[in-house]
């Protein structure tokens, strides 16, 4: 594989380790899945005409917490938080 740059060369080398590869793939899937859910929830919030502050009030949370969730500054939201936000928007989180 042709990879340029020290980061990519190091990553390519690290991915040769099966344990590293498993953890890398698992974390990549977790991040991508969380991102999809958050983007869908934010789209539903916008479609409902709710501000982040109004959504925060609906779930009895601080507006800053909801802003961090949708601005990508909360890197690892809990499933409970995502489910609570979804419920406030008339949605639910499901496992496929």
DSSP file (Angstrom, degrees, kcal/mol; ACC not computed):
  #  RESIDUE AA STRUCTURE BP1 BP2  ACC     N-H-->O    O-->H-N    N-H-->O    O-->H-N    TCO  KAPPA ALPHA  PHI   PSI    X-CA   Y-CA   Z-CA
    1    1 A X              0   0    0      0, 0.0     2,-0.7     0, 0.0    11,-0.0   0.000 360.0 360.0 360.0 135.5    0.0    0.0    0.0
    2    2 A X        +     0   0    0      2,-0.0     2,-0.4     0, 0.0     7,-0.0  -0.821 360.0 167.4 -92.7 115.0    1.3    3.5   -0.9
    3    3 A X        -     0   0    0     -2,-0.7     2,-0.3     2,-0.0     6,-0.0  -0.996  19.2-153.4-131.0 131.5    1.0    5.8    2.1
    4    4 A X        +     0   0    0     -2,-0.4     4,-0.4     4,-0.0    -2,-0.0  -0.808  53.8  36.2-106.5 146.9    2.6    9.2    2.4
    5    5 A X  S  > S-     0   0    0     -2,-0.3     4,-2.2     3,-0.1     5,-0.2   0.221  83.4 -94.0  93.9 146.4    3.5   11.0    5.7
    6    6 A X  H  > S+     0   0    0      1,-0.2     4,-2.8     2,-0.2     5,-0.2   0.885 120.7  54.2 -61.7 -42.1    4.8    9.8    9.0
    7    7 A X  H  > S+     0   0    0      1,-0.2     4,-2.7     2,-0.2    -1,-0.2   0.950 111.9  43.6 -58.4 -49.4    1.3    9.5   10.6
    8    8 A X  H  > S+     0   0    0     -4,-0.4     4,-2.6     1,-0.2    -1,-0.2   0.858 113.4  51.4 -67.7 -35.1    0.0    7.3    7.8
    9    9 A X  H  X S+     0   0    0     -4,-2.2     4,-2.1     2,-0.2    -1,-0.2   0.920 111.9  47.1 -66.1 -43.3    3.1    5.2    7.8
   10   10 A X  H  X S+     0   0    0     -4,-2.8     4,-2.9     2,-0.2    -2,-0.2   0.915 112.8  49.6 -62.9 -42.6    2.8    4.6   11.5
   11   11 A X  H  X S+     0   0    0     -4,-2.7     4,-2.7    -5,-0.2    -2,-0.2   0.930 109.0  51.7 -62.6 -44.6   -0.8    3.8   11.2
   12   12 A X  H  < S+     0   0    0     -4,-2.6     4,-0.5     1,-0.2    -1,-0.2   0.911 112.6  46.3 -58.4 -42.3   -0.2    1.3    8.5
   13   13 A X  H >< S+     0   0    0     -4,-2.1     3,-1.2     1,-0.2     4,-0.3   0.925 112.5  49.6 -65.3 -45.2    2.4   -0.3   10.7
   14   14 A X  H >< S+     0   0    0     -4,-2.9     3,-1.9     1,-0.3     7,-0.3   0.869 102.6  61.8 -62.5 -37.1    0.2   -0.4   13.7
   15   15 A X  T 3< S+     0   0    0     -4,-2.7    -1,-0.3     1,-0.3    -2,-0.2   0.647  87.9  72.4 -68.0 -12.8   -2.7   -1.9   11.7
   16   16 A X  T <  S+     0   0    0     -3,-1.2     2,-0.6    -4,-0.5    -1,-0.3   0.713  80.6  85.0 -71.2 -19.5   -0.6   -4.9   11.1
   17   17 A X  S <> S-     0   0    0     -3,-1.9     4,-2.8    -4,-0.3     5,-0.2  -0.758  76.8-147.6 -83.6 118.1   -1.1   -5.8   14.7
   18   18 A X  H  > S+     0   0    0     -2,-0.6     4,-2.3     1,-0.2    -1,-0.2   0.850  96.6  50.8 -57.5 -37.4   -4.4   -7.7   14.9
   19   19 A X  H  > S+     0   0    0      2,-0.2     4,-2.2     1,-0.2    -1,-0.2   0.923 112.3  46.1 -67.6 -43.3   -5.3   -6.4   18.4
   20   20 A X  H  > S+     0   0    0     -6,-0.2     4,-2.9     1,-0.2    -2,-0.2   0.923 111.9  52.4 -62.3 -43.7   -4.6   -2.8   17.3
   21   21 A X  H  X S+     0   0    0     -4,-2.8     4,-2.7    -7,-0.3     5,-0.2   0.914 108.9  49.8 -58.6 -44.6   -6.7   -3.4   14.2
   22   22 A X  H  X S+     0   0    0     -4,-2.3     4,-2.5     1,-0.2    -1,-0.2   0.934 114.3  44.1 -60.9 -47.0   -9.6   -4.7   16.2
   23   23 A X  H  X S+     0   0    0     -4,-2.2     4,-2.6     2,-0.2     5,-0.2   0.888 113.4  51.6 -65.9 -39.1   -9.5   -1.7   18.6
   24   24 A X  H  X S+     0   0    0     -4,-2.9     4,-2.4     2,-0.2    -2,-0.2   0.928 112.9  44.1 -63.3 -46.7   -9.1    0.7   15.7
   25   25 A X  H  X S+     0   0    0     -4,-2.7     4,-2.4    -5,-0.2     5,-0.2   0.924 113.7  51.0 -65.6 -44.1  -12.1   -0.7   13.8
   26   26 A X  H  X S+     0   0    0     -4,-2.5     4,-2.3    -5,-0.2    -2,-0.2   0.933 113.5  44.3 -58.9 -47.6  -14.2   -0.8   17.0
   27   27 A X  H  X S+     0   0    0     -4,-2.6     4,-2.5     1,-0.2    -1,-0.2   0.884 111.6  53.5 -66.4 -38.9  -13.5    2.8   17.9
   28   28 A X  H  X S+     0   0    0     -4,-2.4     4,-2.4    -5,-0.2    -1,-0.2   0.906 110.8  46.5 -61.9 -41.8  -14.0    3.9   14.3
   29   29 A X  H  X S+     0   0    0     -4,-2.4     4,-2.7     2,-0.2     5,-0.2   0.905 111.3  52.1 -67.2 -41.7  -17.4    2.3   14.2
   30   30 A X  H  X S+     0   0    0     -4,-2.3     4,-2.4    -5,-0.2     5,-0.2   0.932 112.3  45.4 -59.5 -46.5  -18.4    3.8   17.6
   31   31 A X  H  X S+     0   0    0     -4,-2.5     4,-2.4     1,-0.2    -2,-0.2   0.930 114.5  47.4 -64.2 -46.1  -17.4    7.3   16.5
   32   32 A X  H  X S+     0   0    0     -4,-2.4     4,-2.2    -5,-0.2    -2,-0.2   0.900 113.1  48.7 -63.6 -41.4  -19.2    7.0   13.1
   33   33 A X  H  X S+     0   0    0     -4,-2.7     4,-2.3     2,-0.2    -1,-0.2   0.927 112.2  47.9 -65.0 -45.5  -22.4    5.6   14.7
   34   34 A X  H  X S+     0   0    0     -4,-2.4     4,-2.7    -5,-0.2     5,-0.2   0.905 110.8  52.5 -61.0 -41.9  -22.5    8.3   17.4
   35   35 A X  H  X S+     0   0    0     -4,-2.4     4,-2.5    -5,-0.2    -1,-0.2   0.908 108.7  49.4 -61.3 -44.0  -21.9   10.9   14.7
   36   36 A X  H  X S+     0   0    0     -4,-2.2     4,-2.3     2,-0.2    -1,-0.2   0.930 112.6  47.5 -61.8 -46.0  -24.9    9.6   12.6
   37   37 A X  H  X S+     0   0    0     -4,-2.3     4,-2.5     2,-0.2    -2,-0.2   0.936 113.1  47.8 -62.3 -47.1  -27.2    9.6   15.6
   38   38 A X  H  X S+     0   0    0     -4,-2.7     4,-2.6     1,-0.2     5,-0.2   0.911 111.6  50.3 -62.7 -42.6  -26.2   13.1   16.7
   39   39 A X  H  X S+     0   0    0     -4,-2.5     4,-2.2    -5,-0.2    -1,-0.2   0.895 111.6  48.3 -63.2 -39.3  -26.6   14.5   13.2
   40   40 A X  H  X S+     0   0    0     -4,-2.3     4,-2.2     2,-0.2    -2,-0.2   0.904 112.5  48.5 -67.1 -40.5  -30.1   12.9   12.9
   41   41 A X  H  X S+     0   0    0     -4,-2.5     4,-2.3     2,-0.2    -2,-0.2   0.907 111.7  49.3 -65.6 -40.9  -31.1   14.3   16.3
   42   42 A X  H  X S+     0   0    0     -4,-2.6     4,-2.5     2,-0.2    -2,-0.2   0.893 110.3  51.1 -66.3 -38.3  -29.9   17.7   15.4
   43   43 A X  H  X S+     0   0    0     -4,-2.2     4,-2.6     2,-0.2    -1,-0.2   0.903 110.8  48.3 -63.2 -40.7  -31.7   17.6   12.1
   44   44 A X  H  X S+     0   0    0     -4,-2.2     4,-1.9     2,-0.2    -2,-0.2   0.882 110.2  52.5 -66.2 -37.9  -34.9   16.6   13.9
   45   45 A X  H  <>S+     0   0    0     -4,-2.3     5,-2.3     2,-0.2     4,-0.4   0.938 112.3  44.9 -62.0 -47.0  -34.4   19.5   16.4
   46   46 A X  H ><5S+     0   0    0     -4,-2.5     3,-1.3     1,-0.2    -2,-0.2   0.910 111.4  52.5 -63.8 -42.5  -34.0   22.0   13.5
   47   47 A X  H 3<5S+     0   0    0     -4,-2.6    -1,-0.2     1,-0.3    -2,-0.2   0.839 108.5  51.5 -62.6 -32.7  -37.0   20.5   11.7
   48   48 A X  T 3<5S-     0   0    0     -4,-1.9    -1,-0.3    -5,-0.2    -2,-0.2   0.546 113.6-121.3 -80.6  -6.7  -39.1   20.9   14.9
   49   49 A X  T < 5 +     0   0    0     -3,-1.3     2,-0.4    -4,-0.4    -3,-0.2   0.747  61.4 148.3  74.2  23.3  -38.0   24.6   15.1
   50   50 A X      < -     0   0    0     -5,-2.3    -1,-0.3    -6,-0.2     2,-0.1  -0.742  41.6-138.4 -93.8 136.7  -36.4   24.0   18.5
   51   51 A X     >  -     0   0    0     -2,-0.4     4,-2.2    -3,-0.1     5,-0.2  -0.441  29.0-110.3 -78.2 165.2  -33.4   25.9   19.7
   52   52 A X  H  > S+     0   0    0      1,-0.2     4,-2.3     2,-0.2     5,-0.1   0.877 121.5  53.4 -63.7 -36.3  -30.7   24.0   21.6
   53   53 A X  H  > S+     0   0    0      2,-0.2     4,-2.1     1,-0.2    -1,-0.2   0.901 108.1  49.2 -65.4 -40.8  -31.7   26.0   24.7
   54   54 A X  H  > S+     0   0    0      2,-0.2     4,-1.9     1,-0.2    -2,-0.2   0.897 111.4  49.3 -65.9 -39.8  -35.4   24.9   24.3
   55   55 A X  H  X S+     0   0    0     -4,-2.2     4,-1.4     2,-0.2    -2,-0.2   0.897 108.4  54.0 -65.2 -39.5  -34.3   21.3   23.8
   56   56 A X  H  <>S+     0   0    0     -4,-2.3     5,-3.0     1,-0.2     3,-0.4   0.917 108.5  49.0 -60.2 -43.3  -32.2   21.5   27.0
   57   57 A X  H ><5S+     0   0    0     -4,-2.1     3,-1.1     1,-0.2    -1,-0.2   0.885 106.6  57.3 -62.8 -37.5  -35.2   22.8   28.9
   58   58 A X  H 3<5S+     0   0    0     -4,-1.9    -1,-0.2     1,-0.3    -2,-0.2   0.799 114.6  36.8 -65.4 -28.4  -37.3   19.9   27.5
   59   59 A X  T 3<5S-     0   0    0     -4,-1.4    -1,-0.3    -3,-0.4    -2,-0.2   0.259 113.9-114.9-107.2  11.8  -34.8   17.4   28.9
   60   60 A X  T < 5S+     0   0    0     -3,-1.1     2,-0.3    -4,-0.2    -3,-0.2   0.935  73.3 129.0  56.5  50.8  -34.1   19.3   32.1
   61   61 A X      < -     0   0    0     -5,-3.0     2,-0.3    -8,-0.1    -1,-0.2  -0.811  66.6 -88.7-129.0 167.6  -30.5   19.9   31.2
   62   62 A X    >>  -     0   0    0     -2,-0.3     4,-1.4     1,-0.1     3,-0.9  -0.594  31.8-129.0 -76.3 137.4  -28.1   22.8   30.9
   63   63 A X  H 3> S+     0   0    0     -2,-0.3     4,-2.5     1,-0.2     5,-0.2   0.858 108.8  60.1 -54.9 -35.4  -28.2   24.6   27.5
   64   64 A X  H 3> S+     0   0    0      1,-0.2     4,-2.5     2,-0.2    -1,-0.2   0.855 100.7  55.1 -62.4 -34.1  -24.3   24.3   27.4
   65   65 A X  H <> S+     0   0    0     -3,-0.9     4,-1.9     2,-0.2    -1,-0.2   0.913 110.1  44.5 -65.2 -42.6  -24.6   20.5   27.6
   66   66 A X  H  X S+     0   0    0     -4,-1.4     4,-2.3     2,-0.2     5,-0.2   0.895 112.0  52.8 -70.1 -39.5  -26.9   20.4   24.5
   67   67 A X  H  X S+     0   0    0     -4,-2.5     4,-2.2     1,-0.2     6,-0.3   0.936 109.8  48.8 -59.5 -45.2  -24.7   22.8   22.7
   68   68 A X  H  X>S+     0   0    0     -4,-2.5     6,-1.6     1,-0.2     5,-1.6   0.888 109.2  53.9 -61.6 -38.5  -21.7   20.6   23.3
   69   69 A X  H ><5S+     0   0    0     -4,-1.9     3,-0.6     1,-0.2    -1,-0.2   0.943 117.4  34.6 -60.3 -48.5  -23.6   17.6   22.2
   70   70 A X  H 3<5S+     0   0    0     -4,-2.3    -1,-0.2     1,-0.2    -2,-0.2   0.686 114.2  57.0 -84.6 -18.1  -24.5   19.1   18.8
   71   71 A X  H 3<5S-     0   0    0     -4,-2.2    -1,-0.2    -5,-0.2    -2,-0.2   0.447 112.0-114.6 -90.9  -0.1  -21.3   21.1   18.3
   72   72 A X  T <<5S+     0   0    0     -4,-0.6    -3,-0.2    -3,-0.6    -4,-0.1   0.612  85.8 116.4  81.0  11.9  -19.2   18.0   18.6
   73   73 A X      < +     0   0    0     -5,-1.6     2,-0.8    -6,-0.3    -4,-0.2   0.581  60.6  72.2 -90.9  -9.4  -17.4   19.1   21.8
   74   74 A X    >   -     0   0    0     -6,-1.6     3,-0.5     1,-0.1    -1,-0.1  -0.884  67.8-174.5-102.2 102.5  -18.9   16.2   23.8
   75   75 A X  T 3  S+     0   0    0     -2,-0.8    -1,-0.1     1,-0.3     2,-0.1   0.679  71.4  28.6 -78.0 -17.6  -16.9   13.3   22.4
   76   76 A X  T 3  S-     0   0    0    -42,-0.0    -1,-0.3     2,-0.0    -7,-0.0  -0.485  71.7-176.8-144.6  69.8  -18.6   10.4   24.1
   77   77 A X    <   -     0   0    0     -3,-0.5     2,-0.1     1,-0.1   -43,-0.0  -0.350  31.4-111.7 -67.1 149.8  -22.3   11.0   25.0
   78   78 A X     >  -     0   0    0      1,-0.1     4,-2.1    -2,-0.0     5,-0.2  -0.410  17.6-119.1 -77.6 158.1  -24.0    8.3   26.8
   79   79 A X  H  > S+     0   0    0      1,-0.2     4,-2.7     2,-0.2     5,-0.2   0.871 116.3  58.6 -61.5 -36.2  -26.7    6.2   25.3
   80   80 A X  H  > S+     0   0    0      2,-0.2     4,-2.3     1,-0.2    -1,-0.2   0.904 105.4  48.0 -59.8 -42.6  -29.0    7.5   28.0
   81   81 A X  H  > S+     0   0    0      2,-0.2     4,-2.4     1,-0.2     5,-0.2   0.929 112.8  47.8 -64.4 -45.5  -28.4   11.1   26.9
   82   82 A X  H  X S+     0   0    0     -4,-2.1     4,-2.4     1,-0.2    -2,-0.2   0.899 112.8  49.0 -63.0 -40.3  -29.0   10.3   23.3
   83   83 A X  H  X S+     0   0    0     -4,-2.7     4,-2.6     2,-0.2    -1,-0.2   0.884 110.7  50.8 -66.4 -38.6  -32.2    8.4   24.2
   84   84 A X  H  X S+     0   0    0     -4,-2.3     4,-1.9     2,-0.2    -2,-0.2   0.916 112.1  46.0 -66.2 -43.3  -33.4   11.3   26.3
   85   85 A X  H  X S+     0   0    0     -4,-2.4     4,-1.1     2,-0.2    -2,-0.2   0.922 112.9  51.2 -64.0 -43.9  -32.8   13.8   23.5
   86   86 A X  H ><>S+     0   0    0     -4,-2.4     5,-3.3     1,-0.2     3,-0.7   0.926 108.6  51.0 -59.0 -46.0  -34.5   11.5   21.0
   87   87 A X  H ><5S+     0   0    0     -4,-2.6     3,-1.6     1,-0.3    -1,-0.2   0.888 106.2  54.7 -60.9 -39.4  -37.6   11.1   23.3
   88   88 A X  H 3<5S+     0   0    0     -4,-1.9    -1,-0.3     1,-0.3    -2,-0.2   0.763 110.1  48.0 -65.5 -23.4  -37.9   14.9   23.6
   89   89 A X  T <<5S-     0   0    0     -4,-1.1    -1,-0.3    -3,-0.7    -2,-0.2   0.300 123.5-104.5 -97.5   7.9  -38.0   15.1   19.8
   90   90 A X  T < 5S+     0   0    0     -3,-1.6    -3,-0.2     1,-0.3     2,-0.2   0.761  88.2 107.9  75.1  25.2  -40.6   12.3   19.5
   91   91 A X      < -     0   0    0     -5,-3.3     2,-0.3    -6,-0.2    -1,-0.3  -0.663  53.6-148.1-122.1 177.0  -38.0    9.8   18.4
   92   92 A X        -     0   0    0     -2,-0.2     2,-0.5    -3,-0.1    -9,-0.1  -0.991  19.0-119.6-147.3 152.6  -36.2    6.8   19.8
   93   93 A X        -     0   0    0     -2,-0.3     2,-0.3   -14,-0.1   -10,-0.0  -0.796  36.9-175.9 -91.2 128.4  -32.8    5.2   19.5
   94   94 A X        -     0   0    0     -2,-0.5     2,-0.5     2,-0.0    -2,-0.0  -0.876  24.0-126.2-125.0 158.3  -33.0    1.6   18.2
   95   95 A X              0   0    0     -2,-0.3    -2,-0.0     1,-0.1     0, 0.0  -0.892 360.0 360.0-104.3 131.3  -30.4   -1.1   17.6
   96   96 A X              0   0    0     -2,-0.5    -1,-0.1     0, 0.0    -2,-0.0   0.397 360.0 360.0-104.1 360.0  -30.3   -2.6   14.1
